[in-house]
């Protein structure tokens, strides 16, 4: 079934963003992308100046178990966020253009292709979220929402950067048994998901947590259960 939202094609700084022909289950995320404020997504907001401009692709598809989300595991040898599951993405390159002129959309699609091998022509970008901040790496991150309209083969393109590429059913992310509050050795606390053989925490888990909440997909879970960041549910 296609979306009941009033679909349309627009441009976010010169890059096409379209809500036409989306499945109905994505309607709540369309609404989120149009109304959410940065403070609702994270307490870490970009500084007025500086920061490394980057973007991630939050890509939803349809799998055997229903809606699913594309993630990758970063190589353990990387300097930043080594070994962590994350969204595809990275820093803006000069060819992506200005951050205020469609650069994040182009960067998210380019990085996803470079990291996972997916065909960006099969991805329909339907929303762009407010910029967020990762203090530990000084990244100013724009999450780009996409619908995997025409799935393509995926896998690590460069093992030096990506250890593996995988999809996670949204049903597993919303399962209360797979959720807890992670306590980092530094003392920082945040949501964590134990799905399959992956432990998703940090920035990626924070974005997933907020999207599930504001899309109305969240199921009640025990927020008092505290676990280490390497927790396996």
N, C-alpha and C positions, 0 to 999 in steps of 0.2 A: 504494500500500500504506500502511496506517495504522501508527502507531507500535506497536512491541512493548513499549514501556515501560508500566508500570502507570499508566495515565492517571488524572487526577483533577482536580477543581476545588477550588481553595483561594482564600484571600484574603490578599493581602499588604497589611496595613494598610488593609483595607476596600475594596481594588480587586481585581476578579476576575482570577485567574491560573489558566489551565487547560491541562493537557497532553493532554486527550482528543482523539482523532481526528487527531493530528499525523501527517505522513508519516514513515516509518521513518528517513529520512536525517537527521531532526532529533533523533533519540534521543541522539546524543553531546552535542548542545548542551543538552538537558534535563539530562543528567548534570552537565555543566559548571556550569549555573546552580545546581544543588543542592549542589555540593561545593566550588567554587572559592573561594579566599581572596583578599582584596584584594592581598596581596603577590605573588600569582601573575599579576596583571593589570598592575600598574604599580608603579614605585618611588616614584611621587608619590601619597601618601595624604592624605586630608583632615586639616586641623588640628583640634584638639580643639574649638575654637570658631571661629565666623566662617565666611567663605566664602559665595559666592552659590549657593544651592541650585538645581540644574538637573537635567534628564534628557534623554536621547537615545533615539530608537527605532531599535534594530538590527533591521530588518525583512527577513526572508527570504521569498522567493516562489519560484514555479516558472515559468521562462521557456522559450523555445524551445531554449535550450542547457542546460537543467537548472536546478538551484538557483541563485538569484541574490540579490543584496543591493541594497537601495534606498539611494541616496546623492543628495546635492544639492551644487551648487556655490554657495557664498556670494557675494553681490554684492561687487564689488571696491571699493565705496565704504564698506563697513562699517568701524567702528572696530576690531572684534575679529575676528581670523582672516579678514580680507578675501580673497576669491578662492579660498579653500581648499575642496576637496571635504570633505564631512562627513556625519554622520548627521543626519536631521531632529531638532530638539530646541531647547531653550532653557531659560530660567529659569522656576522655578515661580511661578505667579500665586496670589494669595489664594484664588481659586475652586478651585484644585487641591487645597487642603487641606494638612495637615501633612506634611512630608517623611517622617515615620515612620508616616503613616496613609494610605498609598496615593497621596500627592501625586505622586511621580515617574511612576507609571503614567499617571495622568490628564494630567499635563503633557506626557509624551512623545507621547501620542495627540493631544492638543490642538495642540501645536506642529507635529506632522507634518501635520495637516489644514490648519493655517494656512499652512504653508510649501509643501506639495506638492499640496494639494487632494485627497488621498486620503480615502476614506470610512472613518473609524475603526471603523464597525460591521463592516467586513470583515476586521478585524485581530484575531487571537487572541493575546493576551499569554500566553506560556508560561514566562517566567522573568524574574527581576530579579537583576542582578549587584551585587556590592558597590560602594559609592560610591568614586569616584576623584577625583583633583584635577588641575586645570590651573593651575599656579602663575602663568603669565603673565597670565591673566584672572581669577584667584581664583574659578574655578567649581568647585564640588563637584558632580560629575556622577554620576548613577545611570543606567547603561545598562539599558534595558528590552528584552528579547528578544521579538520578535513573529513570527507566521506569517501571511502575507498570504493568508488562507483564501479571500477573495473579492476579487480585484484590482479596482481602480477606476481611472478616468482620473487621470493625474497631470501636473503641470506647475507652473512658478513661479506662485504666487498674487500675490506682490508683488515686482516686479523690483528694488525698492530693497533687498530683503533676499536674494532668491534669484535667481541668474543662470540656473540650469537644474536640472532634476531628471532623474535617469537611474538605470538598473539596471546592475549589473555581475555577470556570471556568476561563480560561485564558482570554476569551472574556470580562469578568467583570473587570479583572485587567487592560486590555488595553483600556477600555471605558474611554474617557476623563472626563466624568461626575463623575467618581469615584476616580479622582486623584487630589491632591493638594500638597502644601508644608506645612508640619507640623512645628509649632514653639513650642518647648519645653519651659517650664518655665525657664529653665537654659539659654535660648537664642539659643540653638542649633537648626538648621534647617535641614530638610531632607524630603524625599518623604513620602507620606502617601496614603493609599488606603482605601476607604470605600466600602466594599463589603458585601452584605447581612447584617447581624447584627454584623459584625466584622470590627474593625478599625486596620489596619495593619501599623505599623510604626517602627521606630528604625532600628536595624540591619537587621531584616527580610525584611522590606520594601526596604531597601537599596540594598540588593542582588536581590530582584525581579526586582526593577527598572533597575539595570544594565543588568540583563539577558534579559529583554524585549528589552532594547535599542540595545545591541550588537547582539541579535538574529534577529533584524529587525522587531520585532513584535510591537514595540512602535507606538502609534498613537499620533499626536500632542495634547498637553494638556496645560492648562494655568499654567505655572510655577510661575506666579506672584500672584496667589491666595494663600494667607497664612491663615492657620486655626490652631486652638489648636489641641493637640495630640488626644483629645477625639472627634474630629470632626465626624459628621455623614452626609454623602453626601445626 
